[in-house]
């Protein structure tokens, strides 16, 4: 039985992740991935059978990694504001590196339903909502449904990235200028979420 070359397999996955989620070429073909990775297209088909299989595996591995890091932050024994700041750091770093991952998620969920569901995530989200409510009860956050707090936090982080091409065009920003604005959003987001 032939052994799999895990180095080549990982190269293809890393290349696909860059092409799909960093460059936003969601319609790239297996030939495009093979060319970008510097391998023969038959190797892409050998390891992944189809583009759909490849993109699903790359996406799920990326989401597993991100979810693990976000859960570690949510469950850490730290003051809530510090926890939110670290959560924003982790989420923003991943989203800036792979800005089209969210676009893919929304497109696939609208097409196929729930694409990604990590076991026990509902329990972890409920626990985070209880922490939000405790901060509201202590007077450190404005009173609202904890879901609104989460929606506000994610909206302030991800919407500018989704709209990046438009903002760059409207405000004549280069990549460096846009990234500088995104790095400033942590403080802006926290100042908007938390009472002064």
Rosetta constraint file for C-alpha pairs under 8 A:
AtomPair CA 4 CA 9 HARMONIC 7.94 0.50
AtomPair CA 5 CA 9 HARMONIC 6.36 0.50
AtomPair CA 6 CA 10 HARMONIC 5.95 0.50
AtomPair CA 7 CA 11 HARMONIC 6.11 0.50
AtomPair CA 8 CA 12 HARMONIC 6.23 0.50
AtomPair CA 9 CA 13 HARMONIC 6.36 0.50
AtomPair CA 9 CA 44 HARMONIC 7.94 0.50
AtomPair CA 9 CA 47 HARMONIC 6.52 0.50
AtomPair CA 10 CA 14 HARMONIC 5.99 0.50
AtomPair CA 11 CA 15 HARMONIC 6.01 0.50
AtomPair CA 11 CA 37 HARMONIC 6.66 0.50
AtomPair CA 12 CA 16 HARMONIC 6.01 0.50
AtomPair CA 12 CA 33 HARMONIC 7.18 0.50
AtomPair CA 12 CA 34 HARMONIC 7.27 0.50
AtomPair CA 12 CA 37 HARMONIC 6.03 0.50
AtomPair CA 12 CA 44 HARMONIC 6.91 0.50
AtomPair CA 13 CA 17 HARMONIC 6.09 0.50
AtomPair CA 13 CA 54 HARMONIC 7.31 0.50
AtomPair CA 13 CA 58 HARMONIC 6.03 0.50
AtomPair CA 14 CA 18 HARMONIC 6.29 0.50
AtomPair CA 14 CA 58 HARMONIC 7.94 0.50
AtomPair CA 15 CA 19 HARMONIC 6.10 0.50
AtomPair CA 15 CA 33 HARMONIC 6.62 0.50
AtomPair CA 15 CA 36 HARMONIC 6.70 0.50
AtomPair CA 15 CA 37 HARMONIC 5.77 0.50
AtomPair CA 16 CA 20 HARMONIC 5.83 0.50
AtomPair CA 16 CA 33 HARMONIC 5.88 0.50
AtomPair CA 16 CA 54 HARMONIC 7.72 0.50
AtomPair CA 16 CA 55 HARMONIC 7.20 0.50
AtomPair CA 16 CA 58 HARMONIC 7.32 0.50
AtomPair CA 17 CA 21 HARMONIC 5.49 0.50
AtomPair CA 17 CA 22 HARMONIC 6.94 0.50
AtomPair CA 17 CA 55 HARMONIC 7.73 0.50
AtomPair CA 17 CA 58 HARMONIC 6.14 0.50
AtomPair CA 17 CA 59 HARMONIC 7.52 0.50
AtomPair CA 18 CA 22 HARMONIC 4.72 0.50
AtomPair CA 18 CA 23 HARMONIC 6.19 0.50
AtomPair CA 18 CA 98 HARMONIC 7.43 0.50
AtomPair CA 19 CA 23 HARMONIC 5.05 0.50
AtomPair CA 19 CA 24 HARMONIC 6.44 0.50
AtomPair CA 19 CA 25 HARMONIC 5.70 0.50
AtomPair CA 19 CA 26 HARMONIC 7.60 0.50
AtomPair CA 19 CA 28 HARMONIC 7.51 0.50
AtomPair CA 19 CA 33 HARMONIC 7.27 0.50
AtomPair CA 20 CA 24 HARMONIC 5.03 0.50
AtomPair CA 20 CA 25 HARMONIC 4.87 0.50
AtomPair CA 20 CA 26 HARMONIC 4.86 0.50
AtomPair CA 20 CA 27 HARMONIC 7.88 0.50
AtomPair CA 20 CA 28 HARMONIC 7.24 0.50
AtomPair CA 20 CA 55 HARMONIC 7.85 0.50
AtomPair CA 20 CA 100 HARMONIC 7.20 0.50
AtomPair CA 20 CA 101 HARMONIC 7.78 0.50
AtomPair CA 21 CA 25 HARMONIC 7.34 0.50
AtomPair CA 21 CA 26 HARMONIC 7.42 0.50
AtomPair CA 21 CA 98 HARMONIC 4.83 0.50
AtomPair CA 21 CA 99 HARMONIC 6.23 0.50
AtomPair CA 21 CA 100 HARMONIC 4.53 0.50
AtomPair CA 21 CA 101 HARMONIC 4.92 0.50
AtomPair CA 21 CA 104 HARMONIC 7.84 0.50
AtomPair CA 22 CA 97 HARMONIC 6.07 0.50
AtomPair CA 22 CA 98 HARMONIC 4.27 0.50
AtomPair CA 22 CA 99 HARMONIC 5.90 0.50
AtomPair CA 22 CA 100 HARMONIC 6.18 0.50
AtomPair CA 22 CA 101 HARMONIC 7.76 0.50
AtomPair CA 23 CA 98 HARMONIC 7.86 0.50
AtomPair CA 23 CA 100 HARMONIC 7.43 0.50
AtomPair CA 24 CA 99 HARMONIC 7.65 0.50
AtomPair CA 24 CA 100 HARMONIC 5.29 0.50
AtomPair CA 26 CA 104 HARMONIC 7.50 0.50
AtomPair CA 28 CA 32 HARMONIC 5.73 0.50
AtomPair CA 28 CA 33 HARMONIC 7.00 0.50
AtomPair CA 29 CA 33 HARMONIC 6.42 0.50
AtomPair CA 29 CA 51 HARMONIC 6.86 0.50
AtomPair CA 30 CA 34 HARMONIC 6.05 0.50
AtomPair CA 30 CA 41 HARMONIC 6.46 0.50
AtomPair CA 30 CA 44 HARMONIC 6.67 0.50
AtomPair CA 30 CA 45 HARMONIC 7.69 0.50
AtomPair CA 30 CA 50 HARMONIC 7.59 0.50
AtomPair CA 30 CA 51 HARMONIC 5.83 0.50
AtomPair CA 31 CA 35 HARMONIC 6.03 0.50
AtomPair CA 31 CA 41 HARMONIC 5.50 0.50
AtomPair CA 32 CA 36 HARMONIC 6.16 0.50
AtomPair CA 33 CA 37 HARMONIC 6.07 0.50
AtomPair CA 33 CA 41 HARMONIC 7.93 0.50
AtomPair CA 33 CA 44 HARMONIC 7.90 0.50
AtomPair CA 34 CA 38 HARMONIC 5.87 0.50
AtomPair CA 34 CA 39 HARMONIC 5.04 0.50
AtomPair CA 34 CA 40 HARMONIC 5.77 0.50
AtomPair CA 34 CA 41 HARMONIC 5.08 0.50
AtomPair CA 34 CA 43 HARMONIC 7.93 0.50
AtomPair CA 34 CA 44 HARMONIC 6.53 0.50
AtomPair CA 35 CA 39 HARMONIC 6.31 0.50
AtomPair CA 35 CA 40 HARMONIC 7.45 0.50
AtomPair CA 35 CA 41 HARMONIC 7.74 0.50
AtomPair CA 39 CA 43 HARMONIC 6.93 0.50
AtomPair CA 39 CA 44 HARMONIC 7.96 0.50
AtomPair CA 40 CA 44 HARMONIC 7.23 0.50
AtomPair CA 41 CA 45 HARMONIC 6.50 0.50
AtomPair CA 42 CA 46 HARMONIC 5.94 0.50
AtomPair CA 43 CA 47 HARMONIC 6.20 0.50
AtomPair CA 44 CA 48 HARMONIC 5.93 0.50
AtomPair CA 44 CA 49 HARMONIC 7.26 0.50
AtomPair CA 44 CA 50 HARMONIC 7.91 0.50
AtomPair CA 45 CA 49 HARMONIC 4.38 0.50
AtomPair CA 45 CA 50 HARMONIC 5.92 0.50
AtomPair CA 48 CA 53 HARMONIC 5.81 0.50
AtomPair CA 48 CA 54 HARMONIC 5.34 0.50
AtomPair CA 49 CA 53 HARMONIC 6.63 0.50
AtomPair CA 49 CA 54 HARMONIC 7.70 0.50
AtomPair CA 50 CA 54 HARMONIC 6.32 0.50
AtomPair CA 51 CA 55 HARMONIC 6.07 0.50
AtomPair CA 52 CA 56 HARMONIC 6.02 0.50
AtomPair CA 53 CA 57 HARMONIC 6.15 0.50
AtomPair CA 54 CA 58 HARMONIC 6.13 0.50
AtomPair CA 55 CA 59 HARMONIC 5.92 0.50
AtomPair CA 56 CA 60 HARMONIC 6.02 0.50
AtomPair CA 57 CA 61 HARMONIC 6.10 0.50
AtomPair CA 58 CA 62 HARMONIC 6.17 0.50
AtomPair CA 59 CA 63 HARMONIC 6.11 0.50
AtomPair CA 59 CA 101 HARMONIC 7.66 0.50
AtomPair CA 60 CA 64 HARMONIC 5.97 0.50
AtomPair CA 60 CA 116 HARMONIC 6.85 0.50
AtomPair CA 61 CA 65 HARMONIC 6.26 0.50
AtomPair CA 62 CA 66 HARMONIC 6.21 0.50
AtomPair CA 63 CA 67 HARMONIC 5.78 0.50
AtomPair CA 63 CA 116 HARMONIC 7.85 0.50
AtomPair CA 64 CA 68 HARMONIC 6.05 0.50
AtomPair CA 64 CA 118 HARMONIC 7.35 0.50
AtomPair CA 65 CA 69 HARMONIC 6.40 0.50
AtomPair CA 66 CA 70 HARMONIC 6.14 0.50
AtomPair CA 66 CA 90 HARMONIC 7.96 0.50
AtomPair CA 66 CA 91 HARMONIC 7.60 0.50
AtomPair CA 66 CA 94 HARMONIC 7.44 0.50
AtomPair CA 67 CA 71 HARMONIC 5.96 0.50
AtomPair CA 67 CA 118 HARMONIC 7.95 0.50
AtomPair CA 68 CA 72 HARMONIC 6.25 0.50
AtomPair CA 69 CA 73 HARMONIC 6.53 0.50
AtomPair CA 69 CA 90 HARMONIC 7.32 0.50
AtomPair CA 70 CA 74 HARMONIC 6.21 0.50
AtomPair CA 70 CA 87 HARMONIC 6.10 0.50
AtomPair CA 70 CA 90 HARMONIC 6.89 0.50
AtomPair CA 70 CA 91 HARMONIC 7.40 0.50
AtomPair CA 71 CA 75 HARMONIC 6.00 0.50
AtomPair CA 71 CA 124 HARMONIC 7.33 0.50
AtomPair CA 72 CA 76 HARMONIC 6.04 0.50
AtomPair CA 73 CA 83 HARMONIC 6.09 0.50
AtomPair CA 73 CA 86 HARMONIC 6.67 0.50
AtomPair CA 73 CA 87 HARMONIC 6.02 0.50
AtomPair CA 74 CA 83 HARMONIC 6.47 0.50
AtomPair CA 74 CA 84 HARMONIC 7.90 0.50
AtomPair CA 74 CA 87 HARMONIC 7.25 0.50
AtomPair CA 74 CA 128 HARMONIC 6.61 0.50
AtomPair CA 76 CA 83 HARMONIC 7.33 0.50
AtomPair CA 78 CA 82 HARMONIC 6.49 0.50
AtomPair CA 78 CA 83 HARMONIC 6.12 0.50
AtomPair CA 79 CA 83 HARMONIC 6.27 0.50
AtomPair CA 80 CA 84 HARMONIC 6.22 0.50
AtomPair CA 80 CA 131 HARMONIC 7.57 0.50
AtomPair CA 80 CA 135 HARMONIC 7.58 0.50
AtomPair CA 81 CA 85 HARMONIC 6.18 0.50
AtomPair CA 81 CA 190 HARMONIC 7.92 0.50
AtomPair CA 81 CA 194 HARMONIC 7.96 0.50
AtomPair CA 82 CA 86 HARMONIC 6.26 0.50
AtomPair CA 83 CA 87 HARMONIC 6.07 0.50
AtomPair CA 84 CA 88 HARMONIC 6.12 0.50
AtomPair CA 84 CA 190 HARMONIC 7.84 0.50
AtomPair CA 85 CA 89 HARMONIC 6.27 0.50
AtomPair CA 85 CA 186 HARMONIC 6.95 0.50
AtomPair CA 85 CA 190 HARMONIC 7.12 0.50
AtomPair CA 86 CA 90 HARMONIC 6.23 0.50
AtomPair CA 87 CA 91 HARMONIC 6.08 0.50
AtomPair CA 88 CA 92 HARMONIC 5.72 0.50
AtomPair CA 88 CA 157 HARMONIC 7.57 0.50
AtomPair CA 88 CA 186 HARMONIC 6.41 0.50
AtomPair CA 89 CA 93 HARMONIC 6.03 0.50
AtomPair CA 89 CA 186 HARMONIC 7.25 0.50
AtomPair CA 90 CA 94 HARMONIC 6.36 0.50
AtomPair CA 91 CA 95 HARMONIC 6.03 0.50
AtomPair CA 92 CA 96 HARMONIC 5.83 0.50
AtomPair CA 92 CA 157 HARMONIC 6.71 0.50
AtomPair CA 92 CA 158 HARMONIC 7.89 0.50
AtomPair CA 93 CA 97 HARMONIC 6.24 0.50
AtomPair CA 94 CA 98 HARMONIC 6.03 0.50
AtomPair CA 94 CA 99 HARMONIC 7.87 0.50
AtomPair CA 95 CA 99 HARMONIC 4.84 0.50
AtomPair CA 95 CA 100 HARMONIC 7.92 0.50
AtomPair CA 95 CA 101 HARMONIC 7.43 0.50
AtomPair CA 95 CA 102 HARMONIC 7.95 0.50
AtomPair CA 95 CA 158 HARMONIC 7.39 0.50
AtomPair CA 95 CA 161 HARMONIC 7.57 0.50
AtomPair CA 96 CA 161 HARMONIC 7.27 0.50
AtomPair CA 96 CA 179 HARMONIC 7.99 0.50
AtomPair CA 99 CA 103 HARMONIC 7.87 0.50
AtomPair CA 99 CA 161 HARMONIC 6.17 0.50
AtomPair CA 99 CA 162 HARMONIC 6.93 0.50
AtomPair CA 100 CA 104 HARMONIC 6.25 0.50
AtomPair CA 100 CA 162 HARMONIC 7.36 0.50
AtomPair CA 101 CA 105 HARMONIC 6.22 0.50
AtomPair CA 102 CA 106 HARMONIC 6.23 0.50
AtomPair CA 102 CA 162 HARMONIC 7.78 0.50
AtomPair CA 103 CA 107 HARMONIC 6.11 0.50
AtomPair CA 103 CA 162 HARMONIC 7.20 0.50
AtomPair CA 104 CA 108 HARMONIC 5.99 0.50
AtomPair CA 105 CA 109 HARMONIC 6.03 0.50
AtomPair CA 105 CA 115 HARMONIC 7.29 0.50
AtomPair CA 106 CA 110 HARMONIC 6.08 0.50
AtomPair CA 107 CA 111 HARMONIC 6.20 0.50
AtomPair CA 108 CA 112 HARMONIC 5.60 0.50
AtomPair CA 108 CA 113 HARMONIC 7.01 0.50
AtomPair CA 108 CA 114 HARMONIC 7.99 0.50
AtomPair CA 108 CA 115 HARMONIC 6.57 0.50
AtomPair CA 109 CA 113 HARMONIC 4.35 0.50
AtomPair CA 109 CA 114 HARMONIC 5.28 0.50
AtomPair CA 109 CA 115 HARMONIC 5.75 0.50
AtomPair CA 117 CA 121 HARMONIC 7.30 0.50
AtomPair CA 120 CA 124 HARMONIC 6.48 0.50
AtomPair CA 121 CA 125 HARMONIC 6.09 0.50
AtomPair CA 122 CA 126 HARMONIC 6.12 0.50
AtomPair CA 123 CA 127 HARMONIC 6.22 0.50
AtomPair CA 124 CA 128 HARMONIC 6.27 0.50
AtomPair CA 125 CA 129 HARMONIC 6.17 0.50
AtomPair CA 126 CA 130 HARMONIC 6.28 0.50
AtomPair CA 127 CA 131 HARMONIC 6.43 0.50
AtomPair CA 128 CA 132 HARMONIC 6.30 0.50
AtomPair CA 129 CA 133 HARMONIC 6.19 0.50
AtomPair CA 129 CA 146 HARMONIC 5.54 0.50
AtomPair CA 129 CA 147 HARMONIC 7.13 0.50
AtomPair CA 130 CA 134 HARMONIC 6.15 0.50
AtomPair CA 130 CA 146 HARMONIC 7.88 0.50
AtomPair CA 131 CA 135 HARMONIC 6.35 0.50
AtomPair CA 132 CA 136 HARMONIC 6.36 0.50
AtomPair CA 132 CA 141 HARMONIC 7.99 0.50
AtomPair CA 132 CA 146 HARMONIC 5.91 0.50
AtomPair CA 132 CA 149 HARMONIC 7.67 0.50
AtomPair CA 133 CA 137 HARMONIC 6.09 0.50
AtomPair CA 133 CA 145 HARMONIC 8.00 0.50
AtomPair CA 133 CA 146 HARMONIC 6.13 0.50
AtomPair CA 134 CA 138 HARMONIC 6.15 0.50
AtomPair CA 135 CA 139 HARMONIC 6.34 0.50
AtomPair CA 135 CA 140 HARMONIC 5.41 0.50
AtomPair CA 135 CA 141 HARMONIC 5.84 0.50
AtomPair CA 136 CA 140 HARMONIC 5.72 0.50
AtomPair CA 136 CA 141 HARMONIC 4.59 0.50
AtomPair CA 136 CA 142 HARMONIC 6.02 0.50
AtomPair CA 136 CA 143 HARMONIC 5.54 0.50
AtomPair CA 136 CA 144 HARMONIC 7.92 0.50
AtomPair CA 137 CA 141 HARMONIC 7.98 0.50
AtomPair CA 137 CA 143 HARMONIC 7.77 0.50
AtomPair CA 140 CA 194 HARMONIC 6.49 0.50
AtomPair CA 140 CA 195 HARMONIC 5.84 0.50
AtomPair CA 141 CA 193 HARMONIC 7.08 0.50
AtomPair CA 141 CA 194 HARMONIC 5.30 0.50
AtomPair CA 141 CA 195 HARMONIC 5.62 0.50
AtomPair CA 142 CA 194 HARMONIC 7.40 0.50
AtomPair CA 142 CA 195 HARMONIC 6.83 0.50
AtomPair CA 144 CA 148 HARMONIC 6.57 0.50
AtomPair CA 144 CA 149 HARMONIC 7.22 0.50
AtomPair CA 145 CA 149 HARMONIC 7.03 0.50
AtomPair CA 146 CA 150 HARMONIC 6.50 0.50
AtomPair CA 147 CA 151 HARMONIC 6.07 0.50
AtomPair CA 148 CA 152 HARMONIC 5.91 0.50
AtomPair CA 149 CA 153 HARMONIC 6.17 0.50
AtomPair CA 149 CA 193 HARMONIC 7.34 0.50
AtomPair CA 150 CA 154 HARMONIC 6.18 0.50
AtomPair CA 151 CA 155 HARMONIC 5.88 0.50
AtomPair CA 152 CA 156 HARMONIC 6.13 0.50
AtomPair CA 152 CA 193 HARMONIC 7.74 0.50
AtomPair CA 153 CA 157 HARMONIC 6.46 0.50
AtomPair CA 153 CA 189 HARMONIC 6.88 0.50
AtomPair CA 153 CA 193 HARMONIC 7.25 0.50
AtomPair CA 154 CA 158 HARMONIC 5.89 0.50
AtomPair CA 154 CA 159 HARMONIC 7.88 0.50
AtomPair CA 155 CA 159 HARMONIC 5.36 0.50
AtomPair CA 156 CA 160 HARMONIC 7.15 0.50
AtomPair CA 156 CA 185 HARMONIC 7.74 0.50
AtomPair CA 156 CA 189 HARMONIC 6.36 0.50
AtomPair CA 157 CA 161 HARMONIC 7.46 0.50
AtomPair CA 157 CA 185 HARMONIC 7.22 0.50
AtomPair CA 157 CA 189 HARMONIC 7.66 0.50
AtomPair CA 158 CA 162 HARMONIC 6.27 0.50
AtomPair CA 159 CA 163 HARMONIC 6.16 0.50
AtomPair CA 160 CA 164 HARMONIC 5.80 0.50
AtomPair CA 160 CA 167 HARMONIC 7.83 0.50
AtomPair CA 160 CA 182 HARMONIC 7.87 0.50
AtomPair CA 163 CA 167 HARMONIC 6.28 0.50
AtomPair CA 164 CA 168 HARMONIC 5.98 0.50
AtomPair CA 164 CA 178 HARMONIC 7.88 0.50
AtomPair CA 165 CA 169 HARMONIC 6.21 0.50
AtomPair CA 166 CA 170 HARMONIC 5.99 0.50
AtomPair CA 167 CA 171 HARMONIC 5.84 0.50
AtomPair CA 167 CA 172 HARMONIC 7.76 0.50
AtomPair CA 167 CA 173 HARMONIC 7.48 0.50
AtomPair CA 168 CA 172 HARMONIC 5.35 0.50
AtomPair CA 168 CA 173 HARMONIC 4.54 0.50
AtomPair CA 168 CA 174 HARMONIC 6.58 0.50
AtomPair CA 168 CA 175 HARMONIC 7.89 0.50
AtomPair CA 168 CA 178 HARMONIC 6.93 0.50
AtomPair CA 169 CA 173 HARMONIC 6.72 0.50
AtomPair CA 173 CA 177 HARMONIC 5.69 0.50
AtomPair CA 173 CA 178 HARMONIC 6.02 0.50
AtomPair CA 174 CA 178 HARMONIC 6.26 0.50
AtomPair CA 175 CA 179 HARMONIC 6.11 0.50
AtomPair CA 176 CA 180 HARMONIC 6.18 0.50
AtomPair CA 177 CA 181 HARMONIC 6.45 0.50
AtomPair CA 178 CA 182 HARMONIC 6.34 0.50
AtomPair CA 179 CA 183 HARMONIC 6.22 0.50
AtomPair CA 180 CA 184 HARMONIC 6.45 0.50
AtomPair CA 181 CA 185 HARMONIC 6.61 0.50
AtomPair CA 182 CA 186 HARMONIC 7.83 0.50
AtomPair CA 184 CA 188 HARMONIC 6.63 0.50
AtomPair CA 185 CA 189 HARMONIC 5.64 0.50
AtomPair CA 186 CA 190 HARMONIC 6.16 0.50
AtomPair CA 187 CA 191 HARMONIC 6.04 0.50
AtomPair CA 188 CA 192 HARMONIC 6.23 0.50
AtomPair CA 189 CA 193 HARMONIC 6.15 0.50
AtomPair CA 190 CA 194 HARMONIC 5.90 0.50
AtomPair CA 191 CA 195 HARMONIC 7.31 0.50
AtomPair CA 191 CA 196 HARMONIC 7.32 0.50
